[in-house]
Amino acid sequence: MNLTTALARFLIFPGLLRGAGAWFLLWVERKAVALMQGRIGPPFMQPFFDFIKLLGKDSAAWGLPGC
């Protein structure tokens, strides 16, 4: 294993674990809040769907003509 492969594994793998953990904790938080309010709550894939929706949005360019 060379240095670049070891560095990539060291930097990317923990990031993937943290991202999956954050996704799960966000879903748990939304589900808990919904249950406290007497609602059903979001499906498990909702944070992923929200992220895809965010990628499709246009950025706002303030103060530019034609916007």
PQR file with spaces between the fields and no chain letter, atoms N, CA, C, O and H, PARSE charges and radii, in Angstrom:
ATOM       1  N    MET     1       0.857   -1.166    0.000 -0.4000 1.5000
ATOM       2  CA   MET     1       0.000    0.000    0.000 -0.0000 2.0000
ATOM       3  C    MET     1       0.905    1.232    0.000  0.5500 1.7000
ATOM       4  O    MET     1       1.791    1.370    0.843 -0.5500 1.4000
ATOM       5  N    ASN     2       0.665    2.109   -0.951 -0.4000 1.5000
ATOM       6  CA   ASN     2       1.500    3.301   -1.016 -0.0000 2.0000
ATOM       7  C    ASN     2       0.909    4.423   -0.162  0.5500 1.7000
ATOM       8  O    ASN     2      -0.158    4.266    0.433 -0.5500 1.4000
ATOM       9  H    ASN     2      -0.054    1.996   -1.636  0.4000 1.0000
ATOM      10  N    LEU     3       1.591    5.520   -0.110 -0.4000 1.5000
ATOM      11  CA   LEU     3       1.224    6.623    0.773 -0.0000 2.0000
ATOM      12  C    LEU     3      -0.109    7.263    0.383  0.5500 1.7000
ATOM      13  O    LEU     3      -0.913    7.599    1.253 -0.5500 1.4000
ATOM      14  H    LEU     3       2.457    5.647   -0.593  0.4000 1.0000
ATOM      15  N    THR     4      -0.344    7.431   -0.908 -0.4000 1.5000
ATOM      16  CA   THR     4      -1.588    8.083   -1.328 -0.0000 2.0000
ATOM      17  C    THR     4      -2.806    7.222   -1.010  0.5500 1.7000
ATOM      18  O    THR     4      -3.845    7.750   -0.613 -0.5500 1.4000
ATOM      19  H    THR     4       0.309    7.158   -1.614  0.4000 1.0000
ATOM      20  N    THR     5      -2.696    5.927   -1.176 -0.4000 1.5000
ATOM      21  CA   THR     5      -3.813    5.037   -0.845 -0.0000 2.0000
ATOM      22  C    THR     5      -4.087    5.054    0.653  0.5500 1.7000
ATOM      23  O    THR     5      -5.241    5.103    1.080 -0.5500 1.4000
ATOM      24  H    THR     5      -1.852    5.498   -1.498  0.4000 1.0000
ATOM      25  N    ALA     6      -3.027    5.014    1.442 -0.4000 1.5000
ATOM      26  CA   ALA     6      -3.194    5.053    2.895 -0.0000 2.0000
ATOM      27  C    ALA     6      -3.805    6.377    3.336  0.5500 1.7000
ATOM      28  O    ALA     6      -4.668    6.396    4.214 -0.5500 1.4000
ATOM      29  H    ALA     6      -2.090    4.974    1.095  0.4000 1.0000
ATOM      30  N    LEU     7      -3.371    7.477    2.742 -0.4000 1.5000
ATOM      31  CA   LEU     7      -3.918    8.781    3.083 -0.0000 2.0000
ATOM      32  C    LEU     7      -5.380    8.894    2.678  0.5500 1.7000
ATOM      33  O    LEU     7      -6.190    9.449    3.421 -0.5500 1.4000
ATOM      34  H    LEU     7      -2.670    7.462    2.029  0.4000 1.0000
ATOM      35  N    ALA     8      -5.722    8.376    1.510 -0.4000 1.5000
ATOM      36  CA   ALA     8      -7.110    8.411    1.058 -0.0000 2.0000
ATOM      37  C    ALA     8      -8.003    7.594    1.989  0.5500 1.7000
ATOM      38  O    ALA     8      -9.097    8.032    2.343 -0.5500 1.4000
ATOM      39  H    ALA     8      -5.064    7.926    0.906  0.4000 1.0000
ATOM      40  N    ARG     9      -7.550    6.434    2.376 -0.4000 1.5000
ATOM      41  CA   ARG     9      -8.335    5.612    3.302 -0.0000 2.0000
ATOM      42  C    ARG     9      -8.484    6.280    4.659  0.5500 1.7000
ATOM      43  O    ARG     9      -9.537    6.186    5.289 -0.5500 1.4000
ATOM      44  H    ARG     9      -6.661    6.078    2.088  0.4000 1.0000
ATOM      45  N    PHE    10      -7.439    6.950    5.106 -0.4000 1.5000
ATOM      46  CA   PHE    10      -7.468    7.614    6.410 -0.0000 2.0000
ATOM      47  C    PHE    10      -8.430    8.803    6.410  0.5500 1.7000
ATOM      48  O    PHE    10      -9.088    9.064    7.417 -0.5500 1.4000
ATOM      49  H    PHE    10      -6.584    7.026    4.594  0.4000 1.0000
ATOM      50  N    LEU    11      -8.518    9.525    5.288 -0.4000 1.5000
ATOM      51  CA   LEU    11      -9.348   10.717    5.228 -0.0000 2.0000
ATOM      52  C    LEU    11     -10.785   10.433    4.783  0.5500 1.7000
ATOM      53  O    LEU    11     -11.715   11.054    5.297 -0.5500 1.4000
ATOM      54  H    LEU    11      -7.984    9.313    4.470  0.4000 1.0000
ATOM      55  N    ILE    12     -10.983    9.525    3.857 -0.4000 1.5000
ATOM      56  CA   ILE    12     -12.312    9.292    3.281 -0.0000 2.0000
ATOM      57  C    ILE    12     -13.153    8.386    4.152  0.5500 1.7000
ATOM      58  O    ILE    12     -14.328    8.685    4.367 -0.5500 1.4000
ATOM      59  H    ILE    12     -10.228    9.020    3.439  0.4000 1.0000
ATOM      60  N    PHE    13     -12.620    7.308    4.659 -0.4000 1.5000
ATOM      61  CA   PHE    13     -13.426    6.341    5.394 -0.0000 2.0000
ATOM      62  C    PHE    13     -14.088    6.935    6.631  0.5500 1.7000
ATOM      63  O    PHE    13     -15.285    6.722    6.822 -0.5500 1.4000
ATOM      64  H    PHE    13     -11.666    7.065    4.485  0.4000 1.0000
ATOM      65  N    PRO    14     -13.370    7.671    7.484 -0.5600 1.5000
ATOM      66  CA   PRO    14     -14.059    8.281    8.639  0.2800 2.0000
ATOM      67  C    PRO    14     -15.131    9.281    8.214  0.5500 1.7000
ATOM      68  O    PRO    14     -16.153    9.420    8.887 -0.5500 1.4000
ATOM      69  N    GLY    15     -14.904    9.974    7.105 -0.4000 1.5000
ATOM      70  CA   GLY    15     -15.901   10.918    6.603 -0.0000 2.0000
ATOM      71  C    GLY    15     -17.181   10.217    6.188  0.5500 1.7000
ATOM      72  O    GLY    15     -18.276   10.729    6.415 -0.5500 1.4000
ATOM      73  H    GLY    15     -14.074    9.861    6.558  0.4000 1.0000
ATOM      74  N    LEU    16     -17.047    9.051    5.583 -0.4000 1.5000
ATOM      75  CA   LEU    16     -18.234    8.284    5.195 -0.0000 2.0000
ATOM      76  C    LEU    16     -18.994    7.801    6.420  0.5500 1.7000
ATOM      77  O    LEU    16     -20.224    7.817    6.443 -0.5500 1.4000
ATOM      78  H    LEU    16     -16.156    8.634    5.399  0.4000 1.0000
ATOM      79  N    LEU    17     -18.254    7.371    7.438 -0.4000 1.5000
ATOM      80  CA   LEU    17     -18.909    6.926    8.666 -0.0000 2.0000
ATOM      81  C    LEU    17     -19.624    8.077    9.365  0.5500 1.7000
ATOM      82  O    LEU    17     -20.743    7.921    9.853 -0.5500 1.4000
ATOM      83  H    LEU    17     -17.254    7.358    7.418  0.4000 1.0000
ATOM      84  N    ARG    18     -18.970    9.227    9.409 -0.4000 1.5000
ATOM      85  CA   ARG    18     -19.594   10.383   10.051 -0.0000 2.0000
ATOM      86  C    ARG    18     -20.822   10.838    9.275  0.5500 1.7000
ATOM      87  O    ARG    18     -21.829   11.219    9.873 -0.5500 1.4000
ATOM      88  H    ARG    18     -18.061    9.353    9.013  0.4000 1.0000
ATOM      89  N    GLY    19     -20.747   10.800    7.954 -0.4000 1.5000
ATOM      90  CA   GLY    19     -21.893   11.196    7.135 -0.0000 2.0000
ATOM      91  C    GLY    19     -23.082   10.271    7.342  0.5500 1.7000
ATOM      92  O    GLY    19     -24.219   10.731    7.451 -0.5500 1.4000
ATOM      93  H    GLY    19     -19.929   10.490    7.469  0.4000 1.0000
ATOM      94  N    ALA    20     -22.824    8.967    7.397 -0.4000 1.5000
ATOM      95  CA   ALA    20     -23.904    8.011    7.637 -0.0000 2.0000
ATOM      96  C    ALA    20     -24.473    8.174    9.040  0.5500 1.7000
ATOM      97  O    ALA    20     -25.683    8.066    9.236 -0.5500 1.4000
ATOM      98  H    ALA    20     -21.900    8.593    7.309  0.4000 1.0000
ATOM      99  N    GLY    21     -23.615    8.430   10.007 -0.4000 1.5000
ATOM     100  CA   GLY    21     -24.085    8.641   11.373 -0.0000 2.0000
ATOM     101  C    GLY    21     -24.908    9.915   11.496  0.5500 1.7000
ATOM     102  O    GLY    21     -25.924    9.937   12.190 -0.5500 1.4000
ATOM     103  H    GLY    21     -22.632    8.518    9.848  0.4000 1.0000
ATOM     104  N    ALA    22     -24.471   10.973   10.824 -0.4000 1.5000
ATOM     105  CA   ALA    22     -25.221   12.232   10.857 -0.0000 2.0000
ATOM     106  C    ALA    22     -26.574   12.071   10.194  0.5500 1.7000
ATOM     107  O    ALA    22     -27.569   12.612   10.677 -0.5500 1.4000
ATOM     108  H    ALA    22     -23.646   10.954   10.260  0.4000 1.0000
ATOM     109  N    TRP    23     -26.625   11.323    9.079 -0.4000 1.5000
ATOM     110  CA   TRP    23     -27.887   11.077    8.383 -0.0000 2.0000
ATOM     111  C    TRP    23     -28.845   10.335    9.321  0.5500 1.7000
ATOM     112  O    TRP    23     -30.019   10.694    9.421 -0.5500 1.4000
ATOM     113  H    TRP    23     -25.816   10.883    8.687  0.4000 1.0000
ATOM     114  N    PHE    24     -28.353    9.313    9.997 -0.4000 1.5000
ATOM     115  CA   PHE    24     -29.192    8.532   10.896 -0.0000 2.0000
ATOM     116  C    PHE    24     -29.681    9.377   12.078  0.5500 1.7000
ATOM     117  O    PHE    24     -30.851    9.303   12.451 -0.5500 1.4000
ATOM     118  H    PHE    24     -27.400    9.022    9.915  0.4000 1.0000
ATOM     119  N    LEU    25     -28.786   10.178   12.664 -0.4000 1.5000
ATOM     120  CA   LEU    25     -29.176   11.005   13.807 -0.0000 2.0000
ATOM     121  C    LEU    25     -30.168   12.097   13.408  0.5500 1.7000
ATOM     122  O    LEU    25     -31.052   12.447   14.190 -0.5500 1.4000
ATOM     123  H    LEU    25     -27.835   10.238   12.360  0.4000 1.0000
ATOM     124  N    LEU    26     -30.028   12.629   12.209 -0.4000 1.5000
ATOM     125  CA   LEU    26     -30.997   13.614   11.730 -0.0000 2.0000
ATOM     126  C    LEU    26     -32.373   12.983   11.579  0.5500 1.7000
ATOM     127  O    LEU    26     -33.383   13.588   11.940 -0.5500 1.4000
ATOM     128  H    LEU    26     -29.310   12.344   11.573  0.4000 1.0000
ATOM     129  N    TRP    27     -32.411   11.770   11.047 -0.4000 1.5000
ATOM     130  CA   TRP    27     -33.688   11.065   10.901 -0.0000 2.0000
ATOM     131  C    TRP    27     -34.302   10.763   12.274  0.5500 1.7000
ATOM     132  O    TRP    27     -35.506   10.932   12.465 -0.5500 1.4000
ATOM     133  H    TRP    27     -31.590   11.278   10.754  0.4000 1.0000
ATOM     134  N    VAL    28     -33.480   10.319   13.225 -0.4000 1.5000
ATOM     135  CA   VAL    28     -33.986   10.022   14.569 -0.0000 2.0000
ATOM     136  C    VAL    28     -34.539   11.286   15.214  0.5500 1.7000
ATOM     137  O    VAL    28     -35.592   11.247   15.850 -0.5500 1.4000
ATOM     138  H    VAL    28     -32.502   10.182   13.070  0.4000 1.0000
ATOM     139  N    GLU    29     -33.842   12.403   15.058 -0.4000 1.5000
ATOM     140  CA   GLU    29     -34.309   13.655   15.652 -0.0000 2.0000
ATOM     141  C    GLU    29     -35.651   14.074   15.053  0.5500 1.7000
ATOM     142  O    GLU    29     -36.570   14.441   15.786 -0.5500 1.4000
ATOM     143  H    GLU    29     -32.986   12.435   14.542  0.4000 1.0000
ATOM     144  N    ARG    30     -35.765   14.020   13.739 -0.4000 1.5000
ATOM     145  CA   ARG    30     -37.029   14.387   13.094 -0.0000 2.0000
ATOM     146  C    ARG    30     -38.155   13.452   13.502  0.5500 1.7000
ATOM     147  O    ARG    30     -39.283   13.890   13.727 -0.5500 1.4000
ATOM     148  H    ARG    30     -35.019   13.722   13.144  0.4000 1.0000
ATOM     149  N    LYS    31     -37.851   12.175   13.597 -0.4000 1.5000
ATOM     150  CA   LYS    31     -38.861   11.197   13.979 -0.0000 2.0000
ATOM     151  C    LYS    31     -39.323   11.439   15.417  0.5500 1.7000
ATOM     152  O    LYS    31     -40.519   11.370   15.699 -0.5500 1.4000
ATOM     153  H    LYS    31     -36.934   11.819   13.415  0.4000 1.0000
ATOM     154  N    ALA    32     -38.390   11.722   16.324 -0.4000 1.5000
ATOM     155  CA   ALA    32     -38.735   11.957   17.726 -0.0000 2.0000
ATOM     156  C    ALA    32     -39.581   13.219   17.879  0.5500 1.7000
ATOM     157  O    ALA    32     -40.555   13.226   18.632 -0.5500 1.4000
ATOM     158  H    ALA    32     -37.418   11.778   16.094  0.4000 1.0000
ATOM     159  N    VAL    33     -39.216   14.273   17.177 -0.4000 1.5000
ATOM     160  CA   VAL    33     -39.990   15.508   17.252 -0.0000 2.0000
ATOM     161  C    VAL    33     -41.397   15.280   16.705  0.5500 1.7000
ATOM     162  O    VAL    33     -42.371   15.778   17.270 -0.5500 1.4000
ATOM     163  H    VAL    33     -38.425   14.267   16.566  0.4000 1.0000
ATOM     164  N    ALA    34     -41.507   14.541   15.625 -0.4000 1.5000
ATOM     165  CA   ALA    34     -42.825   14.262   15.054 -0.0000 2.0000
ATOM     166  C    ALA    34     -43.669   13.431   16.016  0.5500 1.7000
ATOM     167  O    ALA    34     -44.863   13.691   16.164 -0.5500 1.4000
ATOM     168  H    ALA    34     -40.716   14.137   15.166  0.4000 1.0000
ATOM     169  N    LEU    35     -43.076   12.446   16.666 -0.4000 1.5000
ATOM     170  CA   LEU    35     -43.838   11.634   17.611 -0.0000 2.0000
ATOM     171  C    LEU    35     -44.269   12.448   18.822  0.5500 1.7000
ATOM     172  O    LEU    35     -45.359   12.226   19.351 -0.5500 1.4000
ATOM     173  H    LEU    35     -42.106   12.236   16.546  0.4000 1.0000
ATOM     174  N    MET    36     -43.436   13.389   19.277 -0.4000 1.5000
ATOM     175  CA   MET    36     -43.818   14.241   20.396 -0.0000 2.0000
ATOM     176  C    MET    36     -44.979   15.159   20.016  0.5500 1.7000
ATOM     177  O    MET    36     -45.767   15.556   20.875 -0.5500 1.4000
ATOM     178  H    MET    36     -42.550   13.568   18.848  0.4000 1.0000
ATOM     179  N    GLN    37     -45.084   15.493   18.738 -0.4000 1.5000
ATOM     180  CA   GLN    37     -46.151   16.365   18.274 -0.0000 2.0000
ATOM     181  C    GLN    37     -47.373   15.576   17.805  0.5500 1.7000
ATOM     182  O    GLN    37     -48.342   16.160   17.319 -0.5500 1.4000
ATOM     183  H    GLN    37     -44.444   15.171   18.040  0.4000 1.0000
ATOM     184  N    GLY    38     -47.329   14.266   17.949 -0.4000 1.5000
ATOM     185  CA   GLY    38     -48.460   13.433   17.576 -0.0000 2.0000
ATOM     186  C    GLY    38     -48.570   13.156   16.088  0.5500 1.7000
ATOM     187  O    GLY    38     -49.648   12.824   15.595 -0.5500 1.4000
ATOM     188  H    GLY    38     -46.542   13.792   18.343  0.4000 1.0000
ATOM     189  N    ARG    39     -47.466   13.289   15.368 -0.4000 1.5000
ATOM     190  CA   ARG    39     -47.458   13.003   13.932 -0.0000 2.0000
ATOM     191  C    ARG    39     -46.702   11.697   13.681  0.5500 1.7000
ATOM     192  O    ARG    39     -46.096   11.136   14.594 -0.5500 1.4000
ATOM     193  H    ARG    39     -46.590   13.559   15.768  0.4000 1.0000
ATOM     194  N    ILE    40     -46.742   11.226   12.454 -0.4000 1.5000
ATOM     195  CA   ILE    40     -46.063    9.971   12.105 -0.0000 2.0000
ATOM     196  C    ILE    40     -44.562   10.182   11.960  0.5500 1.7000
ATOM     197  O    ILE    40     -43.769    9.389   12.468 -0.5500 1.4000
ATOM     198  H    ILE    40     -47.234   11.681   11.712  0.4000 1.0000
ATOM     199  N    GLY    41     -44.173   11.237   11.275 -0.4000 1.5000
ATOM     200  CA   GLY    41     -42.762   11.510   11.079 -0.0000 2.0000
ATOM     201  C    GLY    41     -42.307   11.156    9.677  0.5500 1.7000
ATOM     202  O    GLY    41     -43.053   10.541    8.915 -0.5500 1.4000
ATOM     203  H    GLY    41     -44.817   11.881   10.862  0.4000 1.0000
ATOM     204  N    PRO    42     -41.074   11.544    9.330 -0.5600 1.5000
ATOM     205  CA   PRO    42     -40.578   11.342    7.967  0.2800 2.0000
ATOM     206  C    PRO    42     -40.144    9.901    7.726  0.5500 1.7000
ATOM     207  O    PRO    42     -39.808    9.179    8.665 -0.5500 1.4000
ATOM     208  N    PRO    43     -40.155    9.487    6.451 -0.5600 1.5000
ATOM     209  CA   PRO    43     -39.586    8.170    6.139  0.2800 2.0000
ATOM     210  C    PRO    43     -38.065    8.191    6.314  0.5500 1.7000
ATOM     211  O    PRO    43     -37.462    9.259    6.419 -0.5500 1.4000
ATOM     212  N    PHE    44     -37.465    7.032    6.343 -0.4000 1.5000
ATOM     213  CA   PHE    44     -36.031    6.913    6.612 -0.0000 2.0000
ATOM     214  C    PHE    44     -35.185    7.640    5.576  0.5500 1.7000
ATOM     215  O    PHE    44     -34.137    8.188    5.918 -0.5500 1.4000
ATOM     216  H    PHE    44     -37.955    6.164    6.257  0.4000 1.0000
ATOM     217  N    MET    45     -35.614    7.656    4.324 -0.4000 1.5000
ATOM     218  CA   MET    45     -34.821    8.252    3.255 -0.0000 2.0000
ATOM     219  C    MET    45     -35.028    9.763    3.129  0.5500 1.7000
ATOM     220  O    MET    45     -34.460   10.366    2.219 -0.5500 1.4000
ATOM     221  H    MET    45     -36.466    7.211    4.047  0.4000 1.0000
ATOM     222  N    GLN    46     -35.809   10.394    3.994 -0.4000 1.5000
ATOM     223  CA   GLN    46     -36.119   11.809    3.853 -0.0000 2.0000
ATOM     224  C    GLN    46     -34.888   12.717    3.861  0.5500 1.7000
ATOM     225  O    GLN    46     -34.845   13.638    3.045 -0.5500 1.4000
ATOM     226  H    GLN    46     -36.270    9.904    4.734  0.4000 1.0000
ATOM     227  N    PRO    47     -33.881   12.526    4.727 -0.5600 1.5000
ATOM     228  CA   PRO    47     -32.690   13.394    4.638  0.2800 2.0000
ATOM     229  C    PRO    47     -31.991   13.295    3.280  0.5500 1.7000
ATOM     230  O    PRO    47     -31.471   14.294    2.782 -0.5500 1.4000
ATOM     231  N    PHE    48     -31.972   12.116    2.686 -0.4000 1.5000
ATOM     232  CA   PHE    48     -31.379   11.947    1.360 -0.0000 2.0000
ATOM     233  C    PHE    48     -32.187   12.712    0.316  0.5500 1.7000
ATOM     234  O    PHE    48     -31.611   13.387   -0.538 -0.5500 1.4000
ATOM     235  H    PHE    48     -32.394   11.305    3.091  0.4000 1.0000
ATOM     236  N    PHE    49     -33.515   12.613    0.375 -0.4000 1.5000
ATOM     237  CA   PHE    49     -34.369   13.325   -0.569 -0.0000 2.0000
ATOM     238  C    PHE    49     -34.208   14.839   -0.407  0.5500 1.7000
ATOM     239  O    PHE    49     -34.211   15.571   -1.397 -0.5500 1.4000
ATOM     240  H    PHE    49     -33.983   12.065    1.068  0.4000 1.0000
ATOM     241  N    ASP    50     -34.070   15.307    0.825 -0.4000 1.5000
ATOM     242  CA   ASP    50     -33.860   16.732    1.064 -0.0000 2.0000
ATOM     243  C    ASP    50     -32.534   17.198    0.468  0.5500 1.7000
ATOM     244  O    ASP    50     -32.449   18.296   -0.082 -0.5500 1.4000
ATOM     245  H    ASP    50     -34.068   14.713    1.630  0.4000 1.0000
ATOM     246  N    PHE    51     -31.509   16.373    0.576 -0.4000 1.5000
ATOM     247  CA   PHE    51     -30.204   16.715    0.018 -0.0000 2.0000
ATOM     248  C    PHE    51     -30.268   16.793   -1.507  0.5500 1.7000
ATOM     249  O    PHE    51     -29.711   17.714   -2.103 -0.5500 1.4000
ATOM     250  H    PHE    51     -31.577   15.481    1.022  0.4000 1.0000
ATOM     251  N    ILE    52     -30.937   15.841   -2.136 -0.4000 1.5000
ATOM     252  CA   ILE    52     -31.085   15.856   -3.595 -0.0000 2.0000
ATOM     253  C    ILE    52     -31.867   17.090   -4.030  0.5500 1.7000
ATOM     254  O    ILE    52     -31.526   17.715   -5.035 -0.5500 1.4000
ATOM     255  H    ILE    52     -31.390   15.092   -1.652  0.4000 1.0000
ATOM     256  N    LYS    53     -32.912   17.447   -3.286 -0.4000 1.5000
ATOM     257  CA   LYS    53     -33.689   18.644   -3.598 -0.0000 2.0000
ATOM     258  C    LYS    53     -32.827   19.896   -3.473  0.5500 1.7000
ATOM     259  O    LYS    53     -32.936   20.806   -4.294 -0.5500 1.4000
ATOM     260  H    LYS    53     -33.189   16.939   -2.470  0.4000 1.0000
ATOM     261  N    LEU    54     -31.974   19.949   -2.457 -0.4000 1.5000
ATOM     262  CA   LEU    54     -31.088   21.089   -2.263 -0.0000 2.0000
ATOM     263  C    LEU    54     -30.103   21.228   -3.422  0.5500 1.7000
ATOM     264  O    LEU    54     -29.803   22.344   -3.845 -0.5500 1.4000
ATOM     265  H    LEU    54     -31.885   19.209   -1.790  0.4000 1.0000
ATOM     266  N    LEU    55     -29.596   20.106   -3.941 -0.4000 1.5000
ATOM     267  CA   LEU    55     -28.665   20.165   -5.067 -0.0000 2.0000
ATOM     268  C    LEU    55     -29.323   20.726   -6.322  0.5500 1.7000
ATOM     269  O    LEU    55     -28.655   21.343   -7.152 -0.5500 1.4000
ATOM     270  H    LEU    55     -29.839   19.199   -3.598  0.4000 1.0000
ATOM     271  N    GLY    56     -30.631   20.515   -6.463 -0.4000 1.5000
ATOM     272  CA   GLY    56     -31.334   20.973   -7.650 -0.0000 2.0000
ATOM     273  C    GLY    56     -31.765   22.424   -7.603  0.5500 1.7000
ATOM     274  O    GLY    56     -32.217   22.960   -8.615 -0.5500 1.4000
ATOM     275  H    GLY    56     -31.174   20.014   -5.788  0.4000 1.0000
ATOM     276  N    LYS    57     -31.639   23.073   -6.463 -0.4000 1.5000
ATOM     277  CA   LYS    57     -32.077   24.461   -6.342 -0.0000 2.0000
ATOM     278  C    LYS    57     -31.039   25.408   -6.929  0.5500 1.7000
ATOM     279  O    LYS    57     -29.838   25.143   -6.895 -0.5500 1.4000
ATOM     280  H    LYS    57     -31.272   22.638   -5.641  0.4000 1.0000
ATOM     281  N    ASP    58     -31.537   26.528   -7.473 -0.4000 1.5000
ATOM     282  CA   ASP    58     -30.646   27.549   -7.983 -0.0000 2.0000
ATOM     283  C    ASP    58     -30.174   28.437   -6.834  0.5500 1.7000
ATOM     284  O    ASP    58     -30.898   28.672   -5.867 -0.5500 1.4000
ATOM     285  H    ASP    58     -32.514   26.744   -7.501  0.4000 1.0000
ATOM     286  N    SER    59     -28.972   28.909   -6.965 -0.4000 1.5000
ATOM     287  CA   SER    59     -28.480   29.825   -5.942 -0.0000 2.0000
ATOM     288  C    SER    59     -28.999   31.216   -6.256  0.5500 1.7000
ATOM     289  O    SER    59     -29.139   31.588   -7.422 -0.5500 1.4000
ATOM     290  H    SER    59     -28.384   28.717   -7.750  0.4000 1.0000
ATOM     291  N    ALA    60     -29.279   31.974   -5.227 -0.4000 1.5000
ATOM     292  CA   ALA    60     -29.780   33.325   -5.390 -0.0000 2.0000
ATOM     293  C    ALA    60     -28.611   34.269   -5.601  0.5500 1.7000
ATOM     294  O    ALA    60     -27.656   34.275   -4.823 -0.5500 1.4000
ATOM     295  H    ALA    60     -29.165   31.672   -4.280  0.4000 1.0000
ATOM     296  N    ALA    61     -28.690   35.057   -6.643 -0.4000 1.5000
ATOM     297  CA   ALA    61     -27.661   36.067   -6.917 -0.0000 2.0000
ATOM     298  C    ALA    61     -28.298   37.428   -6.655  0.5500 1.7000
ATOM     299  O    ALA    61     -29.047   37.939   -7.488 -0.5500 1.4000
ATOM     300  H    ALA    61     -29.465   35.052   -7.275  0.4000 1.0000
ATOM     301  N    TRP    62     -28.006   37.998   -5.524 -0.4000 1.5000
ATOM     302  CA   TRP    62     -28.636   39.235   -5.103 -0.0000 2.0000
ATOM     303  C    TRP    62     -27.954   40.437   -5.759  0.5500 1.7000
ATOM     304  O    TRP    62     -26.727   40.518   -5.814 -0.5500 1.4000
ATOM     305  H    TRP    62     -27.398   37.582   -4.847  0.4000 1.0000
ATOM     306  N    GLY    63     -28.758   41.350   -6.245 -0.4000 1.5000
ATOM     307  CA   GLY    63     -28.237   42.590   -6.778 -0.0000 2.0000
ATOM     308  C    GLY    63     -27.786   42.521   -8.223  0.5500 1.7000
ATOM     309  O    GLY    63     -27.311   43.520   -8.763 -0.5500 1.4000
ATOM     310  H    GLY    63     -29.754   41.284   -6.200  0.4000 1.0000
ATOM     311  N    LEU    64     -27.922   41.369   -8.865 -0.4000 1.5000
ATOM     312  CA   LEU    64     -27.533   41.261  -10.263 -0.0000 2.0000
ATOM     313  C    LEU    64     -28.755   41.514  -11.147  0.5500 1.7000
ATOM     314  O    LEU    64     -29.853   41.062  -10.823 -0.5500 1.4000
ATOM     315  H    LEU    64     -28.308   40.558   -8.426  0.4000 1.0000
ATOM     316  N    PRO    65     -28.576   42.226  -12.254 -0.5600 1.5000
ATOM     317  CA   PRO    65     -29.723   42.484  -13.122  0.2800 2.0000
ATOM     318  C    PRO    65     -30.205   41.198  -13.788  0.5500 1.7000
ATOM     319  O    PRO    65     -29.412   40.326  -14.142 -0.5500 1.4000
ATOM     320  N    GLY    66     -31.502   41.106  -13.948 -0.4000 1.5000
ATOM     321  CA   GLY    66     -32.085   39.938  -14.610 -0.0000 2.0000
ATOM     322  C    GLY    66     -32.380   38.783  -13.681  0.5500 1.7000
ATOM     323  O    GLY    66     -32.757   37.712  -14.157 -0.5500 1.4000
ATOM     324  H    GLY    66     -32.146   41.814  -13.661  0.4000 1.0000
ATOM     325  N    CYS    67     -32.229   38.945  -12.381 -0.4000 1.5000
ATOM     326  CA   CYS    67     -32.501   37.874  -11.441 -0.0000 2.0000
ATOM     327  C    CYS    67     -33.870   38.004  -10.844  0.5500 1.7000
ATOM     328  O    CYS    67     -34.267   37.177  -10.023 -0.5500 1.4000
ATOM     329  H    CYS    67     -31.923   39.815  -11.994  0.4000 1.0000
